[in-house]
């Protein structure tokens, strides 16, 4: 299991998994000599997930899992080389229709970002 949302494993696992490590800073300024001075107030993660194709039930389950304002995510952190848990929210969600056949929709290019609170 690659990733869990609110304690439930996401299935199927995403085909692409990317973790961005972001330093949040305030008061970033340059001195007269051009030296950057900043105060890092927090380091946060953004997890980018995508799937090439899913059926309608799988897409619905994924979108419902990330629909609350905030939720707990357990993931593999590359910097810590271990599993971590944090509170995240979901950015924009993108889903493209692949084919509509026999009254069933199949989807492709399912993508969204999970951003640490």
N, C-alpha and C positions, 0 to 999 in steps of 0.2 A: 504494500500500500504506500503510494507516494505522498498523498495528501489527504487530510481529514478536515471536514467542516462540521463544527459542533459535535465532534466525537464520531462522526460517520465517515467511513472511507468513501472517497469519490471514485465511482466506477462507471465506465472504464477509466483507467488512468489517462491523463492527458498525453498526447503525442509530443507536445512541446511544453517544457517547464523551464522558466527563466526567472532568476532572482536578481533584482536590482537592490543595491545597498545605497541608501540615500542619507547624506548628512544634512540635517536641517540647521541652518545658522541664522543668527540675527546680527545686526550691526556689522555687516561686511563692508569695509571701507579700505581705501588705499591711502597710504601715507604719502607725503610729498616726494619721497624717493621711489614710489611705485610699489612698495611692499604691501601685500594684502594682509589685513588684520580682520579676523572674524571670530565669533564665538559660536561654537557648535553646541546646540541645545539638546539635540537628540539624533539618534541614528535609527532609521526606519527601513522596512523592507517593502518592496513591491514584487509580487509574484505574478508573472504573466503565464497564462495557461491557454492551450488551444487543443482542439480535436479536429481531425480532417473530416469525419462524417459520423453522424449519430442518428438513431431513430427518434421519433417524436417523444417517446416515453423517457429516453435518456436525456434529451434536451430539456424537457419539462422538469425532470428531477434536478438537474444542474441549476437551472434558473431559479427554482424555488429555494434551493440550498443557499444561494447568494443574495436572495431578495431582502432579508432583514437589514436594518440600518447598520448593525454591527454583529459580528459573529466570531467565534473562536476558530482559529486555523492551526492545525498541526502540520508542519512541513519540514523538509530537509534544508538546513541552512548551510550553504557552502563555506561561509567564513568560519563558522563554529564547528563544522564537520560533525554535526549532530542534528537530531530532531529538536525543533523548537516549537513552542506554542505562543500565539499572540492573538490580539483582538484586531480584526481587519474589517474593511468594508469593500464593496465591489464597485469598480468604476463602470464605464459603459460596457454593455454586453452586445456582441455582434454575432448574428446567426443568419446564414444565407440558406435559402431553399435550394435543395438539390434536385428533387423530383417529387411530383405528386402523382401517385399511382394507386389505383384501387382504393381511393378515398383515404390514403395514408400519405403523410408528408415525411420525407427524409431530408436531413439537413447536412450542410457542409460548412467548413470554415467557422467553427464555433470558437469564439475568443473572448476573454475578459481578463482584467487585472484585479488582483486582490491587494489592497493598499493598507498597510499597517496604520492603526489609529494613532 
